[in-house]
Amino acid sequence: MRGWARPARIRASPAHGGTSRSVRTNRARKPMPDAEMFNEAWNTASNNLFYGALIAYLVGMVGYFFRMAYTHVGPDGTQATSPIGRRVGLAATVVTVGGAAAHLVSIVLRGLAAGRAPWANMYEYSSGLAFLVVVIGLIVLQRRYGYTHVVGFVIALAVLIMAGGLMLYAAPDPLQPSLQSWWIRVHVSAAMVASSIFTVAFVATALYLVKDTAERRLAERSGQAFGGSTVGAANVDGPSGRPEDEVAIDADAPMVAPATAQREVLGLWPFLVVPAVIVAGYVLAVWQAPVAAVISGGVAALLGGSLRYAVPYLPAAAQLDNVAYRTVAFAFPIWTFAVIAGAIWAEEAWGRYWGWDPKETASFVTWVFYAGYLHARATRGWRGRGAAWIGVVSFIALVVTFYAVNLFVVGLHSYAGV
């Protein structure tokens, strides 16, 4: 990947997408390393650290949920964590940070073992994505906003990403000629960073929808008009009408009913059935593994039940909506840059900036959805739940771009490796 000469054009072979468009290769290219030349010791160490990080994340996730369970919510919404809850929560943070450190070393060793950037296939991309999701969750949600009870759900999603990556594991292989470019570091790393922030935003959006539903139903049951944190972000107006102002008014106002009542206004079965069906169906469709589908569906049902239990401990709906908006607004320019960098890379590799390849099309559709979310979030009448559902659809488009297009659709990106 270092010291390539200026590429010349050749015709694409059927193995590289079967098209007649021109593809560039390098005149004075160094010989590509064989798989046997990769450092097996480093690869083994990378795999072991990956498993260690996965276990640390699981322990940390349980610790965060334990801290939440040992937190008392008062009638006015104030929270007080017991001493044992605080100690376990601190231990969970330490274990999670340690797992992230081991995960980072695993990624570095994978790159050293392969002799290239460690994000050339879906396993490596999933590993890097999960690492960034955990780090952003710790920095943004816990450190910046103090929403410790949300971090457990972020780690849970990161664990699911790692589990999916394990099922797509591939040994280090040399890059295909079209991928041997400096732009792989720019384009893929930018896409990975943006995707990780979008993932954290999705967690905040999903929790917002649940919390807002509980607040609204509780207010309706009590026969009172929306007030305080039971307003829901859809009905909060800032003095300037800007999205960043609309949630800062009543987010910390007293509750009009005991916070634990929010759990009782939500049915249990939707939280168990919906996640189980979605996750099990997805695993069955992608990997055709019935046993893994049943297990993953059961885990998803447990997480769904935990979400219902956690509703009283979550930040107010307006606060969650604010976090989702700010994270998406931060990630959107990075995703835009990733799409532009991909177009430049495509011109270098295939001789054209844009050709509506399935991956290019899906990335653009994802960009359009997130642009629509930001526009809706700033439009009166769409704020709150309307914009949040657009955010959910945007994240689904992001998942389709990464998984479905790579696994099921044949295109110029198909030879990037599974």
BELGI-V378731 format. One record per residue. N is the residue number from 0. RES is the residue in three letters. SS is DSSP state (H for helix, E for strand, - for the rest). PHI is phi in whole degrees, 0 to 359 (* if undefined). D_LAST is the distance of its C-alpha to the last C-alpha in Angstrom with 1 decimal. Layout:
BEGIN
N & RES & SS & PHI & D_LAST
N & RES & SS & PHI & D_LAST
END
This chain:
BEGIN
0 & MET & - & * & 20.2
1 & ARG & - & 254 & 23.9
2 & GLY & - & 78 & 26.8
3 & TRP & - & 290 & 25.3
4 & ALA & - & 279 & 28.0
5 & ARG & - & 297 & 28.2
6 & PRO & E & 289 & 25.8
7 & ALA & E & 251 & 27.3
8 & ARG & E & 268 & 26.2
9 & ILE & E & 223 & 25.1
10 & ARG & E & 278 & 24.1
11 & ALA & - & 282 & 20.5
12 & SER & - & 271 & 19.6
13 & PRO & H & 302 & 18.2
14 & ALA & H & 293 & 14.9
15 & HIS & H & 255 & 14.5
16 & GLY & - & 114 & 15.2
17 & GLY & - & 65 & 18.5
18 & THR & - & 251 & 20.7
19 & SER & - & 261 & 24.0
20 & ARG & - & 289 & 23.6
21 & SER & E & 281 & 24.1
22 & VAL & E & 231 & 21.4
23 & ARG & E & 262 & 22.5
24 & THR & E & 228 & 22.2
25 & ASN & E & 253 & 24.2
26 & ARG & - & 287 & 27.6
27 & ALA & - & 252 & 28.2
28 & ARG & - & 277 & 24.7
29 & LYS & - & 289 & 24.6
30 & PRO & - & 300 & 23.0
31 & MET & - & 287 & 19.3
32 & PRO & - & 290 & 19.0
33 & ASP & - & 281 & 18.0
34 & ALA & H & 300 & 15.8
35 & GLU & H & 291 & 19.1
36 & MET & H & 281 & 20.4
37 & PHE & - & 290 & 18.2
38 & ASN & - & 284 & 20.3
39 & GLU & H & 292 & 19.6
40 & ALA & H & 296 & 22.2
41 & TRP & H & 295 & 20.6
42 & ASN & H & 295 & 17.2
43 & THR & H & 296 & 19.1
44 & ALA & H & 298 & 21.1
45 & SER & H & 298 & 18.1
46 & ASN & H & 297 & 16.8
47 & ASN & H & 296 & 20.4
48 & LEU & H & 292 & 21.0
49 & PHE & H & 300 & 17.9
50 & TYR & H & 297 & 19.5
51 & GLY & H & 297 & 22.9
52 & ALA & H & 295 & 21.9
53 & LEU & H & 299 & 20.5
54 & ILE & H & 295 & 23.9
55 & ALA & H & 298 & 25.8
56 & TYR & H & 296 & 24.4
57 & LEU & H & 298 & 25.3
58 & VAL & H & 296 & 28.8
59 & GLY & H & 297 & 29.2
60 & MET & H & 300 & 28.3
61 & VAL & H & 299 & 30.9
62 & GLY & H & 297 & 33.3
63 & TYR & H & 295 & 33.0
64 & PHE & H & 292 & 33.7
65 & PHE & H & 298 & 36.6
66 & ARG & H & 300 & 38.1
67 & MET & H & 295 & 37.9
68 & ALA & H & 295 & 39.6
69 & TYR & - & 260 & 42.4
70 & THR & E & 247 & 43.1
71 & HIS & E & 264 & 46.2
72 & VAL & E & 255 & 46.2
73 & GLY & - & 281 & 49.8
74 & PRO & - & 301 & 51.4
75 & ASP & - & 267 & 51.0
76 & GLY & - & 92 & 47.3
77 & THR & - & 291 & 47.8
78 & GLN & E & 242 & 45.6
79 & ALA & E & 223 & 46.7
80 & THR & E & 269 & 44.5
81 & SER & - & 292 & 46.3
82 & PRO & H & 304 & 46.5
83 & ILE & H & 293 & 44.2
84 & GLY & H & 296 & 41.7
85 & ARG & H & 295 & 41.9
86 & ARG & H & 294 & 41.5
87 & VAL & H & 294 & 38.4
88 & GLY & H & 297 & 36.9
89 & LEU & H & 296 & 37.5
90 & ALA & H & 298 & 36.0
91 & ALA & H & 297 & 32.9
92 & THR & H & 295 & 32.6
93 & VAL & H & 297 & 33.1
94 & VAL & H & 295 & 30.5
95 & THR & H & 294 & 27.9
96 & VAL & H & 297 & 28.7
97 & GLY & H & 298 & 28.5
98 & GLY & H & 296 & 25.1
99 & ALA & H & 294 & 24.0
100 & ALA & H & 296 & 25.5
101 & ALA & H & 297 & 23.7
102 & HIS & H & 296 & 20.4
103 & LEU & H & 298 & 21.2
104 & VAL & H & 297 & 22.1
105 & SER & H & 300 & 18.9
106 & ILE & H & 294 & 16.9
107 & VAL & H & 297 & 19.5
108 & LEU & H & 295 & 19.3
109 & ARG & H & 298 & 15.6
110 & GLY & H & 294 & 16.4
111 & LEU & H & 294 & 19.4
112 & ALA & H & 294 & 17.7
113 & ALA & H & 272 & 15.2
114 & GLY & - & 72 & 18.0
115 & ARG & - & 200 & 16.3
116 & ALA & - & 295 & 15.4
117 & PRO & - & 275 & 13.3
118 & TRP & - & 209 & 11.0
119 & ALA & - & 261 & 8.8
120 & ASN & - & 219 & 5.3
121 & MET & H & 292 & 5.1
122 & TYR & H & 296 & 7.1
123 & GLU & H & 294 & 9.4
124 & TYR & H & 296 & 9.9
125 & SER & H & 297 & 10.8
126 & SER & H & 297 & 13.0
127 & GLY & H & 296 & 14.8
128 & LEU & H & 297 & 15.2
129 & ALA & H & 298 & 16.8
130 & PHE & H & 301 & 19.0
131 & LEU & H & 294 & 20.3
132 & VAL & H & 299 & 21.0
133 & VAL & H & 295 & 23.1
134 & VAL & H & 298 & 24.9
135 & ILE & H & 294 & 25.7
136 & GLY & H & 299 & 26.9
137 & LEU & H & 292 & 29.2
138 & ILE & H & 285 & 30.5
139 & VAL & H & 279 & 31.0
140 & LEU & H & 284 & 31.8
141 & GLN & H & 274 & 33.5
142 & ARG & H & 285 & 35.0
143 & ARG & H & 283 & 35.7
144 & TYR & - & 257 & 36.7
145 & GLY & - & 75 & 37.5
146 & TYR & - & 269 & 35.6
147 & THR & H & 297 & 34.8
148 & HIS & H & 292 & 34.5
149 & VAL & H & 274 & 31.5
150 & VAL & H & 297 & 29.5
151 & GLY & H & 302 & 28.9
152 & PHE & H & 287 & 27.1
153 & VAL & H & 295 & 24.9
154 & ILE & H & 296 & 24.0
155 & ALA & H & 300 & 23.3
156 & LEU & H & 292 & 20.7
157 & ALA & H & 297 & 19.1
158 & VAL & H & 297 & 19.1
159 & LEU & H & 297 & 17.4
160 & ILE & H & 296 & 14.6
161 & MET & H & 295 & 14.3
162 & ALA & H & 297 & 14.5
163 & GLY & H & 297 & 11.7
164 & GLY & H & 297 & 9.6
165 & LEU & H & 299 & 11.1
166 & MET & H & 288 & 10.1
167 & LEU & - & 247 & 6.3
168 & TYR & - & 300 & 7.6
169 & ALA & - & 220 & 6.8
170 & ALA & - & 293 & 10.1
171 & PRO & - & 302 & 11.0
172 & ASP & - & 230 & 10.8
173 & PRO & - & 292 & 12.9
174 & LEU & - & 287 & 12.1
175 & GLN & - & 295 & 12.7
176 & PRO & H & 306 & 16.3
177 & SER & H & 292 & 15.9
178 & LEU & H & 268 & 14.1
179 & GLN & - & 278 & 16.8
180 & SER & - & 209 & 19.0
181 & TRP & - & 297 & 20.7
182 & TRP & H & 289 & 19.5
183 & ILE & H & 296 & 16.0
184 & ARG & H & 290 & 18.1
185 & VAL & H & 281 & 20.0
186 & HIS & H & 295 & 17.9
187 & VAL & H & 290 & 14.8
188 & SER & H & 295 & 17.3
189 & ALA & H & 295 & 19.6
190 & ALA & H & 297 & 17.0
191 & MET & H & 293 & 16.1
192 & VAL & H & 296 & 19.8
193 & ALA & H & 298 & 20.7
194 & SER & H & 297 & 18.2
195 & SER & H & 294 & 19.5
196 & ILE & H & 291 & 23.0
197 & PHE & H & 300 & 22.4
198 & THR & H & 295 & 21.1
199 & VAL & H & 297 & 24.4
200 & ALA & H & 297 & 26.3
201 & PHE & H & 296 & 24.9
202 & VAL & H & 301 & 26.2
203 & ALA & H & 297 & 29.5
204 & THR & H & 293 & 29.6
205 & ALA & H & 298 & 29.0
206 & LEU & H & 294 & 31.6
207 & TYR & H & 299 & 33.9
208 & LEU & H & 299 & 33.9
209 & VAL & H & 292 & 34.8
210 & LYS & H & 295 & 37.4
211 & ASP & H & 296 & 39.0
212 & THR & H & 298 & 39.3
213 & ALA & H & 296 & 41.1
214 & GLU & H & 297 & 43.4
215 & ARG & H & 293 & 44.4
216 & ARG & H & 296 & 45.1
217 & LEU & H & 295 & 47.0
218 & ALA & H & 294 & 49.1
219 & GLU & H & 294 & 49.8
220 & ARG & H & 293 & 50.8
221 & SER & H & 281 & 53.1
222 & GLY & - & 73 & 54.7
223 & GLN & - & 249 & 54.4
224 & ALA & - & 290 & 53.1
225 & PHE & - & 300 & 49.9
226 & GLY & - & 203 & 50.8
227 & GLY & H & 63 & 49.3
228 & SER & H & 282 & 45.7
229 & THR & H & 275 & 45.9
230 & VAL & - & 296 & 45.9
231 & GLY & - & 84 & 42.2
232 & ALA & H & 297 & 40.7
233 & ALA & H & 293 & 41.4
234 & ASN & H & 246 & 45.1
235 & VAL & - & 261 & 45.4
236 & ASP & - & 244 & 46.8
237 & GLY & - & 276 & 47.1
238 & PRO & - & 297 & 50.2
239 & SER & - & 258 & 48.4
240 & GLY & - & 78 & 46.1
241 & ARG & - & 277 & 43.1
242 & PRO & H & 301 & 40.0
243 & GLU & H & 288 & 40.3
244 & ASP & H & 265 & 43.9
245 & GLU & H & 288 & 43.7
246 & VAL & - & 257 & 42.3
247 & ALA & - & 269 & 44.5
248 & ILE & - & 272 & 47.7
249 & ASP & - & 247 & 47.6
250 & ALA & - & 297 & 44.5
251 & ASP & - & 252 & 46.7
252 & ALA & - & 289 & 49.6
253 & PRO & - & 298 & 50.9
254 & MET & - & 286 & 49.6
255 & VAL & - & 266 & 52.0
256 & ALA & - & 207 & 51.2
257 & PRO & - & 307 & 49.9
258 & ALA & - & 296 & 46.2
259 & THR & - & 295 & 45.4
260 & ALA & H & 292 & 46.6
261 & GLN & H & 297 & 43.4
262 & ARG & H & 290 & 41.6
263 & GLU & H & 286 & 44.2
264 & VAL & - & 275 & 43.9
265 & LEU & - & 252 & 40.3
266 & GLY & - & 290 & 39.6
267 & LEU & - & 277 & 37.5
268 & TRP & H & 299 & 35.9
269 & PRO & H & 302 & 33.8
270 & PHE & H & 289 & 32.2
271 & LEU & H & 269 & 31.3
272 & VAL & H & 282 & 30.4
273 & VAL & H & 300 & 28.5
274 & PRO & H & 298 & 25.8
275 & ALA & H & 297 & 25.5
276 & VAL & H & 294 & 25.2
277 & ILE & H & 296 & 22.6
278 & VAL & H & 291 & 20.3
279 & ALA & H & 297 & 20.9
280 & GLY & H & 297 & 20.4
281 & TYR & H & 294 & 17.1
282 & VAL & H & 297 & 15.8
283 & LEU & H & 294 & 17.4
284 & ALA & H & 288 & 16.0
285 & VAL & H & 276 & 12.3
286 & TRP & H & 249 & 12.4
287 & GLN & - & 49 & 15.8
288 & ALA & - & 238 & 17.1
289 & PRO & H & 300 & 20.8
290 & VAL & H & 296 & 21.7
291 & ALA & H & 297 & 19.0
292 & ALA & H & 295 & 19.9
293 & VAL & H & 296 & 23.5
294 & ILE & H & 295 & 23.0
295 & SER & H & 295 & 21.0
296 & GLY & H & 297 & 23.5
297 & GLY & H & 296 & 26.3
298 & VAL & H & 296 & 25.0
299 & ALA & H & 297 & 24.6
300 & ALA & H & 296 & 28.2
301 & LEU & H & 296 & 29.5
302 & LEU & H & 295 & 28.0
303 & GLY & H & 297 & 29.7
304 & GLY & H & 297 & 32.9
305 & SER & H & 295 & 32.7
306 & LEU & H & 296 & 32.4
307 & ARG & H & 298 & 35.5
308 & TYR & H & 296 & 37.3
309 & ALA & H & 278 & 36.3
310 & VAL & H & 309 & 37.7
311 & PRO & H & 296 & 41.1
312 & TYR & H & 270 & 39.5
313 & LEU & - & 286 & 37.3
314 & PRO & - & 299 & 38.6
315 & ALA & - & 302 & 40.5
316 & ALA & H & 304 & 38.6
317 & ALA & H & 298 & 39.8
318 & GLN & H & 292 & 38.4
319 & LEU & H & 296 & 34.9
320 & ASP & H & 297 & 35.0
321 & ASN & H & 295 & 36.1
322 & VAL & H & 297 & 33.2
323 & ALA & H & 300 & 30.6
324 & TYR & H & 296 & 32.3
325 & ARG & H & 294 & 32.6
326 & THR & H & 291 & 29.0
327 & VAL & H & 295 & 27.8
328 & ALA & H & 298 & 30.4
329 & PHE & H & 285 & 29.2
330 & ALA & H & 281 & 25.5
331 & PHE & H & 300 & 26.1
332 & PRO & H & 298 & 27.3
333 & ILE & H & 293 & 24.3
334 & TRP & H & 296 & 22.0
335 & THR & H & 300 & 24.4
336 & PHE & H & 297 & 24.2
337 & ALA & H & 298 & 20.4
338 & VAL & H & 295 & 20.7
339 & ILE & H & 295 & 23.5
340 & ALA & H & 297 & 21.7
341 & GLY & H & 296 & 18.8
342 & ALA & H & 294 & 21.6
343 & ILE & H & 295 & 23.1
344 & TRP & H & 297 & 20.0
345 & ALA & H & 297 & 19.6
346 & GLU & H & 295 & 23.2
347 & GLU & H & 291 & 22.7
348 & ALA & H & 273 & 19.7
349 & TRP & H & 239 & 20.8
350 & GLY & - & 82 & 24.4
351 & ARG & - & 209 & 24.5
352 & TYR & - & 283 & 24.1
353 & TRP & - & 211 & 23.1
354 & GLY & - & 223 & 22.2
355 & TRP & - & 55 & 21.1
356 & ASP & - & 300 & 17.6
357 & PRO & H & 309 & 15.9
358 & LYS & H & 292 & 14.1
359 & GLU & H & 297 & 17.5
360 & THR & H & 297 & 19.4
361 & ALA & H & 296 & 17.6
362 & SER & H & 296 & 18.0
363 & PHE & H & 292 & 21.6
364 & VAL & H & 299 & 22.3
365 & THR & H & 300 & 21.1
366 & TRP & H & 301 & 23.5
367 & VAL & H & 297 & 26.3
368 & PHE & H & 297 & 26.0
369 & TYR & H & 291 & 26.3
370 & ALA & H & 296 & 29.1
371 & GLY & H & 296 & 30.7
372 & TYR & H & 298 & 30.5
373 & LEU & H & 297 & 32.3
374 & HIS & H & 293 & 34.9
375 & ALA & H & 296 & 35.5
376 & ARG & H & 296 & 35.9
377 & ALA & - & 261 & 38.7
378 & THR & - & 253 & 40.3
379 & ARG & - & 297 & 43.1
380 & GLY & - & 100 & 42.6
381 & TRP & - & 250 & 38.8
382 & ARG & - & 299 & 38.7
383 & GLY & - & 83 & 37.6
384 & ARG & H & 295 & 36.1
385 & GLY & H & 300 & 35.6
386 & ALA & H & 294 & 33.6
387 & ALA & H & 298 & 31.8
388 & TRP & H & 293 & 30.5
389 & ILE & H & 295 & 29.3
390 & GLY & H & 297 & 27.4
391 & VAL & H & 296 & 25.8
392 & VAL & H & 298 & 24.8
393 & SER & H & 298 & 23.4
394 & PHE & H & 293 & 21.1
395 & ILE & H & 300 & 20.0
396 & ALA & H & 298 & 19.3
397 & LEU & H & 296 & 17.2
398 & VAL & H & 295 & 15.1
399 & VAL & H & 299 & 14.8
400 & THR & H & 301 & 13.8
401 & PHE & H & 279 & 10.8
402 & TYR & H & 272 & 9.7
403 & ALA & H & 298 & 11.6
404 & VAL & H & 294 & 11.3
405 & ASN & H & 292 & 7.5
406 & LEU & H & 267 & 7.5
407 & PHE & H & 243 & 11.1
408 & VAL & - & 248 & 12.4
409 & VAL & - & 271 & 12.4
410 & GLY & - & 197 & 13.4
411 & LEU & - & 294 & 13.6
412 & HIS & - & 273 & 10.6
413 & SER & H & 293 & 8.4
414 & TYR & H & 269 & 8.1
415 & ALA & H & 288 & 7.0
416 & GLY & - & 100 & 3.8
417 & VAL & - & 271 & 0.0
END
